């Protein structure tokens, strides 16, 4: 399939060139000037290798595309900022540290939730975590940096996160080090001026910034082997390495350091053929890229498809997988087209974190996958299969097509921070029980009758009723899951790492607001409206005025408690709590105003009390509706 797409791309290039020859040069120039870039690559800060490599890659792609594809770069503060640029679609590809992309896809700090819209394209080269300090007798190790001024990278950079974890791994809490978040240029300027004592920089070796700092009176500090090894065990992309005289000529003995890969990543929605062509330029012109970025010349010259396609424990872009398979970077595995048709959903339980699903799942592939079994084996990784039945099996033209009817109890996490405006994802995760990606790769079955499949129309039964919920969107995707274990196998030669292909089907659901409005917010609003009547009752009617305020307060308490009965216990405030907090505040304000007016009345200042009532009649509706409207609009 990849060869066909490449042939199509080549034919398109020839046709476009012929068309371009027939168009006047001035018209072509005008069209290019008006049209924006087709692809934006997020790079890095000035003085960084990401910036230099990104610019060089842009030039090579534009040169080869000859105007058919326009590529531009976007400078940034580093890897974290680049991931955000991908998520916001300000960039479609980016250079990122492997640990940062891993944190984004798994929802680890500095990212709050896992994202599945990003994919790796290639591992490019290793970046060393350099720790440079002033050559003082009192500073010989990282632990000696206690109380010192240390630059740990700019906000949004990948260096920042690794630096903090490295200091912590060496027993240094954040309050024990005077950390400064600086760019590379600011770090070097302050180091030369004596305004910082050390800095931590993640960059490919030999790093020009490190060479310059050493010349200014610095020295490289080694990591402590036991502490660094423990950190690398917890962080799947960190590994130990040694820097020697062949890397930095000034080193008299090797320096132990940590290393992380620099990756080229892309948004999942980027066309596979575009990813394929960018990787083709990267490998075809890697020597020219190395010449343009001298510190990376050796790393890029030695870059091969095996190095670039291994060690990536996260989803790889389909275009990248096709590229590396075409170059036999890893054994050509069987491609399995997978799809799901949901018949029914029921027993959705937010408190227990589970729901039941009745669905068909089909698999389609060419060739013979398992000679010892006529059926296809699979597991539902986020639940338990209650019933599985072979529904359909056919073989035609070298293809095998098999369908199962499955009833399963499925598990997931339901965050309630935005209740009652909350939206959730109901996943169904499929994996083969023993075949790894070297033998089997899942891909979503996205086409029907030669056209792109309408997922909502062709993968979900119409008329499914799920209580107060509605289905907003259907997604399905395939990625890789890494098990960092060998399961105790004596035949394992790759160490503790097993990679399986996974198919993930997602139903995105949203809560219907009408039931909540009727059950909770409408009665609460009526109670607060009745409390408003207190401002219209004569100040002499104290009991009536107090009664309305107290009734509103009690109503808030009752409705709040009744809401808690329908929700699981959570250790955080949800959006609905703010409505009741607003209700408590409003009722308290009514009671306070009644008390003040009563005090004025008993001091023979009845007119002042009436003026206060008139003011309250104006401010109370604003004080109640404005915050409520802000909460609603913020979550709409």
ZIMO-V294051 format. One record per helix or strand of 2 or more residues. SS is the DSSP state (~ for helix, > for strand). FROM is the first residue (numbers start at 0). TO is the last residue. Records with the same first field share a line. If there is no record, write none. Layout:
BEGIN
SS->FROM-TO ; FROM-TO
END
This chain:
BEGIN
~->1-21 ; 24-33 ; 48-64 ; 78-86 ; 97-105 ; 141-144 ; 157-168 ; 173-175 ; 183-191 ; 207-214 ; 224-233 ; 271-283 ; 285-291 ; 293-300 ; 304-308 ; 317-325 ; 454-457 ; 512-535 ; 541-564 ; 574-601 ; 605-634
>->38-41 ; 70-73 ; 92-96 ; 117-133 ; 148-150 ; 177-179 ; 197-202 ; 217-219 ; 238-242 ; 254-266 ; 333-348 ; 353-365 ; 378-379 ; 382-395 ; 398-410 ; 422-430 ; 439-443 ; 446-447 ; 450-451 ; 468-482 ; 497-510
END
